[in-house]
């Protein structure tokens, strides 16, 4: 698979224009994924799902969105049924999840549906166009996160597999020294890596936030730092007056993410359901992701005044919301056997702890009083 020539030229131009003839890996990843004309998410909006490069929980049927709808309904009740209750989906893919959530709320909770104000924050023009086509039956607004006024939202900001696609900085330990990885022009290859002092002190501050003693790690240890995730959570906190932030993604807590034995980091690329770890091929034609450090999101949230409601695995979260009952009642369905088997497989994939069911679900709250905080969210109530 050839790289996109226009995009490689754009990246080359950015490198040449830089005083030191290089860009950080985060800048490179940002261009590869989000360049407005040639980036992966701008050019290949249709390459999501089972026939594309990768698929998510959303592509396994409506159940995932319907379970989230049940959780959002309870959030609305805990907050005293405010009107409007804003649901702000950040990174809405092809619009499937929004359609599943809204259809279910409209069908099951008409009062909640009337109170609902649904908005989508989407960076990709191609995906935004697909969303607008799919969601025509609903009253939805599209906006930039930065356009939302401060302290204006009562409701819930939520995302599914968003943070893993934020551009990350990469670093490596060389002779006991912290070195950032930069991208420059190569000799034989299009681009190559060089290392130097960190581009920003925030990388060191990130490690301090997590209380990571880099001196205890082996030479050659390599990993990522997602400064964009902390910045994003800060913007969300500023916009949220009262309510919740729900983040679903694959990742680890700090002790697993920065385990000394995970010395190659978590960066991975996806193309036609094949996974590899070379971000310098198929440029603009493949997805590039890194696992999410959920401890960093938690600690940054604590620092910003969030209350941590809970952190659990997706499988447990969905079971607590009723997905287990759906699995149990499949045998009573009158559908054809092939349909039943396919549906059972989809539900099991959502729950599989070695796959999608092993994703993390983090919920943080802001502006709730003690009585509201004391009411547990259904997705975190596990059977005794």
C-alpha positions in Angstrom: 0.0 0.0 0.0 1.5 3.3 -1.1 1.5 6.4 1.2 -0.6 9.4 0.2 1.9 11.6 -1.8 0.2 14.9 -1.1 0.3 14.2 2.7 3.9 13.1 2.7 4.7 16.3 0.9 2.8 18.3 3.5 4.7 16.6 6.3 8.0 17.2 4.4 7.1 20.9 4.0 6.4 21.2 7.8 9.8 19.6 8.6 11.7 21.8 6.1 10.0 24.9 7.5 11.0 24.0 11.1 14.2 25.7 12.3 15.7 22.4 13.3 14.4 20.4 10.3 12.2 18.2 12.4 8.8 17.8 14.1 7.8 16.1 17.3 6.1 12.7 16.8 2.9 14.3 18.1 3.0 16.8 15.2 3.7 14.0 12.7 0.8 11.9 14.1 -1.6 14.9 14.0 -0.8 15.5 10.4 -1.1 11.9 9.4 -4.5 11.5 11.1 -6.1 15.0 11.0 -4.7 17.0 8.1 -7.9 18.7 6.8 -7.5 17.5 3.3 -5.2 14.4 3.3 -5.3 13.0 6.8 -6.6 9.5 7.5 -9.8 10.7 9.2 -10.4 13.3 6.5 -10.0 11.0 3.6 -11.2 7.6 4.9 -14.3 8.3 6.9 -16.0 5.3 5.3 -13.2 2.9 6.3 -14.6 2.1 9.7 -16.6 -1.0 10.6 -16.2 -4.7 9.7 -15.4 -4.0 6.1 -12.9 -1.2 6.9 -9.6 -0.9 8.8 -11.1 -1.6 12.3 -14.4 -1.8 14.1 -15.7 -0.8 17.5 -18.5 -1.7 19.9 -20.8 0.4 17.8 -20.5 -1.9 14.8 -21.9 -4.9 16.7 -25.5 -3.7 16.7 -27.6 -1.3 18.7 -27.2 -2.9 22.1 -24.1 -0.9 23.1 -25.8 2.5 22.4 -29.0 1.3 24.1 -27.1 0.4 27.3 -25.5 3.9 27.3 -28.9 5.4 26.8 -30.1 3.6 30.0 -27.1 5.1 31.9 -27.7 8.6 30.5 -31.3 8.4 31.6 -30.2 7.6 35.2 -27.8 10.5 35.1 -30.7 12.8 34.1 -32.7 11.5 37.0 -29.9 12.0 39.5 -29.4 15.6 38.4 -33.1 16.3 39.1 -34.3 16.0 35.4 -32.9 19.3 34.2 -34.2 20.8 31.0 -32.2 20.9 28.8 -30.0 17.9 29.6 -27.0 18.1 27.2 -25.5 15.0 25.7 -22.3 16.0 23.9 -20.6 13.2 22.0 -17.0 13.8 21.2 -15.8 12.0 18.1 -19.0 10.4 16.8 -17.6 8.2 14.1 -20.1 7.5 11.3 -23.0 8.5 13.6 -24.2 5.0 14.4 -23.8 5.4 18.2 -25.8 8.7 18.2 -28.6 7.0 16.2 -28.8 4.0 18.5 -28.8 6.2 21.6 -31.4 8.6 20.3 -33.7 5.9 18.8 -33.8 4.1 22.2 -34.4 7.2 24.3 -37.2 8.3 22.0 -38.8 4.9 22.2 -38.3 4.1 25.9 -38.0 7.5 27.7 -40.1 10.1 25.9 -39.9 12.7 28.7 -36.1 12.4 28.7 -36.1 12.7 24.9 -38.0 16.0 25.2 -35.5 17.3 27.6 -32.5 16.2 25.6 -30.1 18.5 23.7 -27.7 16.4 21.6 -24.5 17.9 20.2 -21.6 16.4 18.4 -18.0 17.5 18.4 -16.2 16.2 15.3 -12.9 17.2 13.9 -13.1 15.2 10.6 -15.1 16.9 7.8 -15.7 13.6 6.1 -17.1 12.0 9.3 -19.2 15.0 10.0 -20.8 14.7 6.6 -21.6 11.1 7.2 -23.1 11.9 10.6 -25.3 14.6 9.2 -26.7 12.2 6.6 -27.3 9.4 9.0 -28.8 11.7 11.7 -31.2 13.7 9.6 -34.3 12.5 11.6 -33.0 14.1 14.8 -32.4 17.6 16.0 -28.6 17.7 16.5 -26.1 20.4 16.5 -22.4 20.2 15.5 -19.8 22.4 17.2 -16.2 22.7 18.2 -15.4 22.0 21.8 -13.8 25.4 22.2 -17.0 27.1 20.9 -19.0 25.9 23.9 -19.2 28.7 26.5 -17.5 28.0 29.9 -19.7 26.6 32.7 -22.6 26.3 30.3 -23.3 22.6 30.1 -25.6 20.5 32.4 -25.5 16.9 31.3 -22.8 14.6 30.1 -19.8 14.8 27.8 -19.0 11.3 26.5 -16.7 9.5 24.0 -16.1 6.0 22.7 -12.6 5.3 21.4 -11.6 9.0 21.0 -8.7 9.5 23.4 -6.6 6.7 21.8 -6.5 8.6 18.6 -5.1 11.8 20.2 -1.5 12.6 18.9 1.1 11.4 21.4 4.6 12.4 22.2 7.1 9.6 22.2 10.2 9.3 24.4 13.1 7.0 24.9 15.7 6.6 27.7 19.3 7.0 26.4 22.2 6.6 28.8 19.8 7.3 31.6 18.6 10.5 30.0 15.0 11.4 29.0 15.0 12.0 25.2 12.0 13.0 23.0 11.6 11.3 19.7 11.4 13.6 16.7 10.6 12.9 13.0 12.8 14.2 10.2 13.5 13.4 6.5 15.1 10.1 5.9 17.7 8.9 3.4 16.1 5.8 2.0 12.9 5.9 3.9 10.5 8.9 3.6 10.9 9.8 7.3 13.2 8.7 10.1 13.5 9.3 13.9 16.0 11.3 15.8 16.1 12.0 19.6 16.8 15.2 21.5 15.9 17.1 24.6 12.1 17.3 25.3 10.2 19.9 23.3 8.2 21.0 26.3 8.6 20.8 30.1 5.1 19.5 30.2 6.4 16.0 29.3 8.4 16.0 32.5 5.5 17.4 34.5 3.3 14.6 33.2 5.7 12.0 34.7 5.7 14.0 37.9 1.9 14.0 38.0 2.0 10.2 37.9 4.9 10.1 40.3 7.0 8.0 37.9 10.7 7.8 38.7 12.3 7.5 35.3 15.7 6.7 36.8 14.4 3.3 37.7 13.6 2.3 34.1 16.0 0.4 31.9 18.1 2.1 29.2 16.3 1.9 25.8 12.9 2.0 27.5 10.4 3.7 25.1 6.8 4.8 25.6 4.3 7.6 24.9 2.9 10.7 26.7 -0.6 11.9 25.8 -0.5 15.6 26.7 -3.5 16.2 24.3 -5.6 14.0 26.6 -4.9 16.2 29.6 -5.6 19.4 27.6 -8.8 17.9 26.3 -10.1 17.0 29.8 -9.2 20.5 30.9 -11.4 22.1 28.2 -14.2 19.7 29.0 -14.0 20.6 32.7 -14.2 24.3 31.8 -17.4 23.8 29.7 -19.1 21.5 32.2 -21.1 23.3 34.9 -22.8 20.2 36.4 -22.8 16.6 35.3 -20.6 13.9 34.1 -17.8 12.9 31.7 -17.9 9.3 30.5 -14.8 8.0 28.7 -14.7 4.6 27.0 -11.5 3.4 25.5 -8.8 0.7 25.5 -5.8 1.3 27.8 -4.3 0.6 31.1 -3.9 2.1 34.6 -0.5 3.6 35.2 1.1 0.6 36.8 0.5 -1.5 33.7 1.0 1.3 31.1 4.4 2.3 32.4 5.5 -1.2 33.5 9.3 -1.4 32.9 8.7 -4.6 30.9 6.4 -2.8 28.4 9.5 -1.2 27.0 8.2 -0.6 23.4 5.2 1.5 24.4 1.7 0.9 23.1 1.6 2.7 19.7 -0.1 0.6 17.0 -1.3 1.1 13.4 -4.4 -0.5 11.8 -5.0 -1.1 8.1 -7.7 -3.5 6.8 -7.9 -5.2 10.2 -4.1 -5.8 10.2 -2.2 -4.4 13.2 1.5 -3.4 13.1 3.7 -0.8 14.8 5.2 1.2 11.9 3.7 4.6 11.6 6.0 5.6 8.7 4.3 3.5 6.0 0.9 3.8 4.5 1.0 7.4 5.5 -2.6 8.9 5.5 -4.0 5.4 4.7 -3.8 3.8 8.1 -5.0 4.5 11.6 -2.5 5.3 14.3 -3.4 4.9 18.0 -1.9 4.6 21.4 -3.5 3.1 24.5 -5.0 5.4 27.1 -3.4 6.0 30.5 -6.5 6.1 32.6 -4.6 7.0 35.8 -3.4 10.2 34.1 -7.0 11.1 33.3 -8.1 10.3 36.9 -5.3 12.3 38.5 -5.7 15.2 36.1 -9.4 15.2 36.8 -8.8 15.2 40.6 -6.5 18.2 40.1 -9.2 20.0 38.2 -12.0 19.4 40.7 -13.7 16.3 39.2 -15.1 13.6 41.5 -14.2 10.1 40.3 -17.5 8.2 40.1 -15.9 4.9 38.9 -13.5 3.0 36.7 -14.5 -0.4 35.5 -14.3 -2.7 32.5 -16.7 -2.3 29.6 -18.0 -5.9 30.0 -18.9 -5.4 33.7 -20.4 -1.9 32.9 -22.7 -3.3 30.2 -23.7 -6.3 32.4 -24.7 -4.0 35.2 -26.8 -2.0 32.7 -28.7 -5.2 31.6 -26.8 -6.7 28.7 -26.6 -10.0 30.6 -30.4 -10.2 30.6 -30.4 -9.7 26.9 -28.0 -12.6 26.4 -30.1 -14.8 28.8 -33.3 -14.2 26.9 -31.9 -14.9 23.4 -33.1 -18.5 23.6 -36.7 -17.3 24.0 -36.6 -15.3 20.7 -38.5 -16.4 17.7 -35.9 -15.2 15.2 -34.2 -17.6 12.8 -31.3 -19.6 14.2 -28.6 -17.9 12.1 -29.9 -14.5 13.3 -29.8 -15.6 16.9 -26.3 -17.0 16.6 -25.0 -13.8 15.0 -26.7 -11.7 17.7 -25.3 -13.9 20.5 -21.8 -13.6 19.0 -22.1 -9.8 18.9 -23.2 -9.6 22.5 -20.4 -11.9 23.6 -17.9 -9.7 21.8 -19.1 -6.7 23.7 -18.5 -8.6 27.0 -15.3 -10.5 26.1 -12.7 -9.4 28.7 -9.9 -10.2 26.2 -11.5 -7.9 23.6 -14.0 -5.0 23.7 -15.2 -6.1 27.1 -11.8 -5.4 28.5 -11.9 -1.7 27.5 -12.1 0.7 30.4 -15.0 2.9 31.3 -14.2 6.0 33.4 -16.9 8.3 34.7 -16.0 11.6 36.4 -18.5 14.2 37.8 -18.5 17.9 38.5 -20.9 20.2 40.4 -22.9 17.5 42.1 -24.0 17.9 45.7 -23.3 15.2 48.3 -26.7 13.6 47.9 -26.3 13.3 44.1 -22.8 11.9 44.4 -24.1 9.3 46.9 -26.4 7.8 44.3 -24.4 5.2 42.5 -24.6 4.9 38.7 -26.2 1.7 37.6 -23.2 0.8 35.3 -21.0 0.6 38.4 -23.3 -1.6 40.6 -22.0 -5.1 40.3 -23.9 -8.1 41.4 -23.0 -9.4 44.9 
